[in-house]
Amino acid sequence: MAASTETDWVSRFADDVIAESERRAPGKTVVVASGLSPSGPIHLGNLREVMTPHLVADEIRRRGYQVRHLISFDDFDRYRKVPNGVPGVDASWAEHIGKPLTSVPAPAGSAYPNWAEHFKAQIVASLAELGVEYDPISQTEQYTSGAYREQVLHAMQHRREIDEILAQYRTKKAPAKQQQKPLDEAEVAAAEGSGAAAEDDGSGSGAEYYPYKPFCAECGKDFTTVTAYDDETTEMTYTCTCGHGETVLLREFDRGKLVWKVDWPMRWAYEGVVFEPSGVDHSSPGSSFQVGGQIVGPIFGGKQPIGPMYAFVGISGMAKMSSSKGGVPVPADALRIMEPQILRWLYARRRPNQSFKIAFDQEIQRLYDEWDALTRKVEEGAALPADQAAYSRAVGTAAGELPRTPRPLPYRTLASVADITAGAEQQTLRILSELDPERPIATLDEVRPRLDRAEAWITTQVPAEQRTVVRAEPDEGRLAALDDAGRGALKLLLDGLASHWSLDGLTTLVYAVPKVQAGLEPDAKPTPELKVAQRAFFALLYELLVGRDTGPRLPTLLLAVGQDRVRTLLGAPAA
């Protein structure tokens, strides 16, 4: 069922796209598009290029329209530079700069035939997990098969008109904006732009302008200059910096491509794209999206798509992501520590022009708390319309719901258990079965895949020094040094262990001990003085159990340690 058009950005764009598609070609399939360059790891910022049209396409599909989401893999782009931090890649890959990405060897040890296929494989697997339905297009296949031959010949025939359009932007610089503050790292990265956005428009390579760049037959690179072209015969002559030169018939030649600022609008017209978002670097004055809008109609007889600008996606503690930098998280990294629904929700709940961060640190626990609270509101019918819409887009698509965890226990609880047990399944099951004695967990399958994500977060994102290690033996010195109040607090806790042995019961117990010691009822409201006493009591328990003054939530920690061991570490004989 479609969400109200007044509630969320996806529905509003779907309205616009359907209306525009009907104006262009009534009754025809609606076409939306994304472009991904497998020049290196396709990161979580690039994922917004896919998720924005995916969510809009899915809404259109839910309304009963036929829709195609094209993902164009720009694997015929030139290899620009050797990215940092890619396993199996060293400085020797620089010898391939200038070749198409599909002609560059894959990183050492890869199972894939070339560079492009290596980096495409990871994003393809992630998109399947995220429930993204799309039609893939390889630009290598399109160009080398001759699919664009007529468009290439047409562009070459109209090269002077294209040059005149591009010249308007070559001579005009965007007015300088007064900076209110120094550029931060993310803004600097934005100013630098992406590879495709920064690509030249084919000018400056010779006496006459040509919008086509051949790859050299000798060295396979694009350090070439077209020196002559005959419109009648399509005879083209080029030279290469390697010393090679040749004359070919362009109507039979498929080893080259249109320059980016001509290639992109050509594709809009060829595919009939109605909706395609672009990043900030493609949307600034004089950039490829703006220039493409001036080329697509006069040259190719098409129309520019509705093209919202999308903002950057960051990682907690990191600036704007660039796949040229090593160690940049990709969607597969996020999907190791969070369920697909959560990752979909992050992209669905923010308008494309709103930036947001994806948590790889402790914030992921708060994020999951927020998600679980929203889930409860949705189930109770109390969620706001926009929140309800984002939730429905996160949990499934027009094709159905994504697989979900049957018993979604709190992520922070699962992470604490995984931390303490180091993934030991029997111990994990024992602890989880004791969380709620009235509804015990019978098998770990009930809490998967969320449990697996929490375990992965603990093992891959939490530093070793922050991991929880339960004491092997009691701290006899600390126990001996306790005053009467400390010993009394431990006795109250130990006396209540058996009767409070559940997550809720232990939560009540640990907060009640300082209240009872102060002469108050266990359910008394805390005062500032009482909160100080509670913190001191909690710190004492952490010291005796794990040797430091903080750790996982105490109720979870107590359950994980087990009654007998808790009694031993707190100085009492086992029950």
ZAMARGU-4260 file (C-alpha; in steps of 0.2 Angstrom, whole numbers, plus 5000, padded with zeros to 4 digits):
<rodrens>
0) 5000/5000/5000 | 5007/5017/4995 | 5011/5029/5009 | 5003/5046/5010 | 5011/5058/4998
5) 5012/5071/5012 | 5022/5060/5023 | 5039/5055/5016 | 5051/5060/5002 | 5050/5044/4993
10) 5031/5046/4990 | 5034/5064/4984 | 5047/5059/4972 | 5037/5044/4966 | 5023/5056/4962
15) 5034/5067/4952 | 5042/5052/4943 | 5026/5044/4938 | 5019/5061/4932 | 5035/5065/4921
20) 5035/5047/4914 | 5017/5048/4909 | 5020/5065/4900 | 5035/5058/4891 | 5028/5040/4886
25) 5011/5037/4893 | 5009/5019/4898 | 5027/5014/4896 | 5039/5007/4909 | 5046/5019/4921
30) 5065/5020/4920 | 5076/5025/4935 | 5095/5024/4935 | 5110/5023/4946 | 5128/5023/4941
35) 5143/5014/4950 | 5161/5015/4945 | 5170/4999/4951 | 5187/5008/4951 | 5189/5003/4969
40) 5179/4998/4984 | 5161/5003/4981 | 5158/5011/4998 | 5143/5016/5009 | 5143/5033/5001
45) 5141/5026/4984 | 5127/5015/4991 | 5116/5031/4991 | 5117/5032/4972 | 5108/5015/4972
50) 5096/5016/4987 | 5088/5033/4982 | 5082/5027/4966 | 5078/5010/4973 | 5067/5016/4986
55) 5058/5027/4973 | 5057/5013/4961 | 5050/5001/4974 | 5036/5014/4979 | 5031/5015/4960
60) 5031/4996/4959 | 5020/4995/4975 | 5008/5006/4966 | 5006/4994/4952 | 5017/5002/4938
65) 5030/4993/4928 | 5047/5000/4933 | 5065/4997/4928 | 5080/5001/4940 | 5095/5002/4929
70) 5112/5001/4938 | 5125/5005/4925 | 5142/4999/4930 | 5155/5011/4923 | 5168/4997/4920
75) 5174/5005/4903 | 5180/5020/4913 | 5199/5023/4913 | 5209/5016/4928 | 5214/5033/4936
80) 5225/5028/4950 | 5230/5014/4962 | 5219/5015/4977 | 5227/5014/4994 | 5224/5000/5006
85) 5217/4987/4994 | 5224/4969/4998 | 5234/4961/4984 | 5238/4978/4976 | 5254/4987/4975
90) 5263/5001/4966 | 5265/4990/4951 | 5247/4992/4946 | 5251/5010/4941 | 5257/5003/4924
95) 5239/5000/4920 | 5233/5018/4923 | 5224/5023/4907 | 5216/5006/4903 | 5198/5002/4904
100) 5194/4995/4921 | 5189/4978/4913 | 5207/4977/4906 | 5216/4979/4923 | 5221/4964/4932
105) 5211/4960/4948 | 5220/4961/4965 | 5232/4947/4968 | 5223/4931/4974 | 5206/4937/4967
110) 5194/4924/4960 | 5188/4937/4947 | 5195/4940/4929 | 5198/4958/4931 | 5198/4974/4942
115) 5180/4979/4938 | 5173/4962/4941 | 5182/4960/4958 | 5174/4976/4965 | 5157/4973/4957
120) 5156/4956/4965 | 5155/4963/4983 | 5142/4976/4979 | 5131/4964/4969 | 5131/4952/4984
125) 5126/4966/4996 | 5112/4972/4985 | 5105/4955/4985 | 5105/4955/5004 | 5097/4972/5004
130) 5083/4966/4993 | 5087/4978/4979 | 5079/4973/4962 | 5088/4980/4947 | 5094/4977/4929
135) 5113/4978/4928 | 5122/4986/4913 | 5140/4984/4909 | 5147/4999/4899 | 5161/4988/4893
140) 5148/4977/4885 | 5138/4991/4878 | 5153/5000/4870 | 5162/4984/4864 | 5146/4976/4857
145) 5142/4992/4846 | 5126/4995/4856 | 5131/5014/4856 | 5138/5015/4838 | 5125/5026/4831
150) 5125/5037/4846 | 5144/5038/4845 | 5144/5043/4826 | 5130/5055/4830 | 5140/5064/4843
155) 5155/5065/4832 | 5145/5072/4818 | 5138/5085/4830 | 5155/5088/4839 | 5155/5107/4835
160) 5138/5110/4843 | 5143/5100/4858 | 5159/5110/4859 | 5149/5126/4859 | 5138/5120/4873
165) 5153/5115/4883 | 5163/5131/4880 | 5150/5141/4889 | 5155/5132/4905 | 5174/5131/4901
170) 5174/5150/4901 | 5162/5153/4916 | 5168/5150/4934 | 5155/5148/4948 | 5155/5164/4958
175) 5166/5162/4974 | 5155/5159/4990 | 5160/5168/5005 | 5165/5155/5018 | 5158/5156/5035
180) 5171/5144/5042 | 5186/5134/5036 | 5182/5119/5025 | 5182/5103/5035 | 5189/5087/5028
185) 5172/5082/5021 | 5170/5098/5012 | 5187/5098/5005 | 5183/5080/4998 | 5167/5087/4990
190) 5177/5101/4982 | 5189/5088/4974 | 5175/5079/4967 | 5174/5061/4961 | 5183/5053/4946
195) 5169/5054/4934 | 5163/5071/4939 | 5181/5078/4937 | 5184/5070/4920 | 5188/5082/4906
200) 5176/5085/4892 | 5187/5080/4878 | 5194/5098/4875 | 5212/5103/4874 | 5218/5087/4866
205) 5220/5093/4848 | 5217/5107/4836 | 5198/5102/4834 | 5186/5096/4847 | 5181/5077/4847
210) 5170/5070/4861 | 5177/5052/4858 | 5192/5044/4867 | 5199/5029/4859 | 5209/5016/4868
215) 5226/5013/4860 | 5227/4997/4850 | 5246/4995/4855 | 5246/4999/4874 | 5228/4998/4878
220) 5227/5015/4886 | 5218/5031/4883 | 5233/5043/4882 | 5227/5046/4864 | 5223/5061/4853
225) 5211/5061/4839 | 5219/5070/4825 | 5207/5069/4811 | 5189/5063/4807 | 5179/5062/4791
230) 5160/5063/4794 | 5156/5054/4777 | 5167/5039/4779 | 5169/5039/4798 | 5188/5037/4795
235) 5196/5042/4811 | 5215/5045/4815 | 5222/5045/4832 | 5240/5045/4840 | 5245/5039/4857
240) 5259/5045/4868 | 5266/5027/4867 | 5271/5031/4849 | 5257/5021/4841 | 5245/5029/4829
245) 5232/5022/4816 | 5217/5026/4805 | 5201/5016/4808 | 5183/5017/4803 | 5173/5023/4818
250) 5158/5014/4811 | 5167/4997/4814 | 5178/5003/4829 | 5172/4998/4847 | 5188/5001/4857
255) 5184/5018/4864 | 5170/5028/4873 | 5162/5045/4873 | 5169/5057/4886 | 5159/5058/4902
260) 5150/5074/4900 | 5144/5068/4883 | 5142/5049/4888 | 5130/5053/4902 | 5117/5063/4893
265) 5118/5050/4878 | 5113/5036/4890 | 5099/5047/4897 | 5092/5048/4880 | 5096/5030/4875
270) 5088/5022/4890 | 5074/5035/4893 | 5079/5038/4911 | 5066/5048/4921 | 5075/5048/4938
275) 5093/5048/4942 | 5101/5056/4958 | 5118/5062/4958 | 5131/5067/4971 | 5136/5085/4976
280) 5151/5084/4965 | 5140/5080/4950 | 5128/5094/4954 | 5139/5110/4956 | 5138/5124/4943
285) 5147/5118/4927 | 5147/5100/4932 | 5142/5085/4922 | 5124/5084/4927 | 5121/5103/4923
290) 5131/5102/4907 | 5122/5085/4902 | 5105/5094/4904 | 5111/5106/4890 | 5117/5092/4879
295) 5104/5079/4880 | 5090/5088/4871 | 5099/5097/4857 | 5111/5083/4853 | 5102/5067/4857
300) 5084/5072/4857 | 5081/5066/4875 | 5077/5074/4892 | 5086/5076/4907 | 5080/5065/4922
305) 5073/5072/4938 | 5089/5072/4947 | 5090/5076/4966 | 5107/5080/4973 | 5111/5068/4987
310) 5122/5072/5002 | 5137/5062/5009 | 5136/5047/5020 | 5149/5046/5034 | 5154/5034/5047
315) 5154/5038/5066 | 5171/5047/5069 | 5176/5048/5050 | 5174/5062/5037 | 5166/5060/5019
320) 5171/5043/5012 | 5182/5042/4997 | 5185/5025/4989 | 5203/5031/4984 | 5207/5030/5003
325) 5211/5014/5011 | 5200/5005/5024 | 5184/5014/5019 | 5169/5003/5024 | 5158/4995/5011
330) 5140/4989/5012 | 5146/4972/5016 | 5155/4979/5031 | 5139/4987/5038 | 5129/4971/5034
335) 5141/4961/5045 | 5136/4971/5060 | 5118/4976/5056 | 5103/4968/5048 | 5098/4973/5031
340) 5082/4981/5038 | 5093/4993/5048 | 5104/4998/5034 | 5089/5001/5023 | 5081/5012/5036
345) 5096/5023/5037 | 5094/5028/5019 | 5075/5028/5019 | 5072/5040/5034 | 5083/5054/5028
350) 5079/5065/5013 | 5093/5063/4999 | 5100/5080/5003 | 5102/5076/5021 | 5119/5069/5026
355) 5119/5056/5040 | 5132/5044/5048 | 5132/5025/5049 | 5138/5019/5066 | 5152/5007/5068
360) 5155/5012/5086 | 5145/5011/5102 | 5131/5022/5093 | 5125/5006/5084 | 5118/5000/5101
365) 5108/5017/5102 | 5103/5015/5084 | 5096/4998/5087 | 5087/5004/5103 | 5079/5017/5092
370) 5074/5004/5079 | 5066/4993/5092 | 5056/5007/5099 | 5050/5012/5082 | 5045/4994/5079
375) 5034/4994/5095 | 5026/5010/5090 | 5022/5003/5072 | 5015/4987/5080 | 5004/4998/5092
380) 4998/5009/5078 | 5006/5024/5087 | 5020/5028/5074 | 5020/5045/5065 | 5015/5043/5046
385) 5033/5047/5040 | 5041/5035/5052 | 5028/5022/5048 | 5033/5024/5029 | 5051/5023/5032
390) 5049/5008/5043 | 5039/4999/5029 | 5052/5003/5016 | 5065/4996/5028 | 5057/4979/5032
395) 5053/4974/5014 | 5050/4979/4996 | 5035/4977/4984 | 5041/4959/4982 | 5039/4955/5001
400) 5047/4956/5018 | 5065/4953/5020 | 5070/4939/5032 | 5070/4945/5050 | 5075/4939/5067
405) 5061/4929/5075 | 5065/4935/5093 | 5073/4952/5091 | 5082/4954/5108 | 5090/4971/5112
410) 5106/4972/5102 | 5116/4979/5117 | 5111/4963/5127 | 5116/4952/5113 | 5132/4961/5111
415) 5136/4960/5130 | 5133/4941/5130 | 5144/4939/5114 | 5157/4949/5123 | 5157/4939/5139
420) 5155/4922/5130 | 5167/4925/5116 | 5154/4916/5105 | 5153/4900/5114 | 5136/4894/5109
425) 5131/4883/5124 | 5135/4897/5136 | 5126/4910/5125 | 5111/4899/5124 | 5111/4896/5143
430) 5112/4915/5146 | 5099/4920/5134 | 5087/4906/5140 | 5088/4914/5157 | 5084/4932/5151
435) 5065/4929/5152 | 5061/4913/5162 | 5043/4914/5156 | 5047/4914/5138 | 5064/4905/5137
440) 5075/4905/5121 | 5075/4887/5116 | 5087/4889/5101 | 5099/4902/5095 | 5090/4902/5078
445) 5077/4912/5087 | 5089/4926/5089 | 5098/4925/5073 | 5103/4934/5062 | 5104/4948/5075
450) 5115/4938/5087 | 5127/4935/5073 | 5128/4954/5069 | 5131/4958/5087 | 5145/4945/5088
455) 5153/4952/5073 | 5152/4970/5080 | 5160/4964/5096 | 5174/4954/5087 | 5178/4967/5073
460) 5174/4984/5080 | 5177/4984/5099 | 5196/4986/5103 | 5203/4971/5113 | 5206/4982/5128
465) 5188/4986/5129 | 5182/4968/5129 | 5175/4961/5145 | 5186/4947/5154 | 5178/4940/5169
470) 5189/4937/5184 | 5195/4919/5186 | 5197/4921/5204 | 5190/4932/5218 | 5199/4948/5222
475) 5203/4943/5240 | 5212/4960/5244 | 5197/4970/5238 | 5185/4959/5247 | 5195/4960/5263
480) 5196/4979/5262 | 5177/4982/5261 | 5168/4992/5274 | 5152/4987/5283 | 5142/4996/5270
485) 5150/4987/5256 | 5149/4970/5264 | 5130/4974/5267 | 5127/4978/5249 | 5135/4962/5243
490) 5125/4952/5255 | 5108/4960/5250 | 5113/4956/5232 | 5118/4938/5235 | 5102/4935/5246
495) 5091/4941/5231 | 5100/4932/5217 | 5090/4916/5216 | 5073/4924/5217 | 5078/4938/5204
500) 5087/4927/5192 | 5080/4935/5175 | 5085/4951/5166 | 5070/4961/5173 | 5073/4953/5190
505) 5091/4957/5191 | 5088/4975/5185 | 5076/4978/5199 | 5088/4970/5211 | 5104/4979/5207
510) 5095/4996/5208 | 5085/4991/5224 | 5101/4987/5235 | 5106/5005/5238 | 5088/5010/5241
515) 5086/4997/5254 | 5103/5001/5262 | 5096/5019/5263 | 5080/5013/5272 | 5069/5016/5257
520) 5057/5004/5248 | 5064/4995/5233 | 5053/5004/5221 | 5057/5021/5228 | 5061/5035/5216
525) 5079/5039/5215 | 5086/5055/5223 | 5102/5063/5217 | 5111/5056/5233 | 5104/5039/5229
530) 5110/5040/5211 | 5128/5043/5218 | 5126/5028/5229 | 5120/5017/5215 | 5135/5022/5204
535) 5147/5018/5218 | 5138/5001/5220 | 5139/4997/5202 | 5157/5001/5201 | 5161/4990/5216
540) 5152/4975/5207 | 5162/4979/5191 | 5178/4979/5200 | 5175/4962/5208 | 5168/4954/5193
545) 5178/4961/5178 | 5192/4971/5186 | 5187/4988/5181 | 5174/5001/5186 | 5163/4999/5170
550) 5157/4985/5158 | 5141/4978/5150 | 5125/4981/5159 | 5125/4973/5176 | 5110/4962/5174
555) 5117/4955/5158 | 5134/4953/5165 | 5127/4944/5181 | 5117/4932/5170 | 5132/4929/5159
560) 5144/4925/5174 | 5131/4913/5181 | 5125/4912/5199 | 5138/4900/5206 | 5152/4910/5199
565) 5145/4927/5204 | 5144/4921/5222 | 5162/4915/5222 | 5168/4931/5215 | 5158/4942/5227
570) 5165/4932/5242 | 5151/4920/5246 | 5151/4901/5245 | 5142/4894/5230 | 5124/4890/5233
</rodrens>
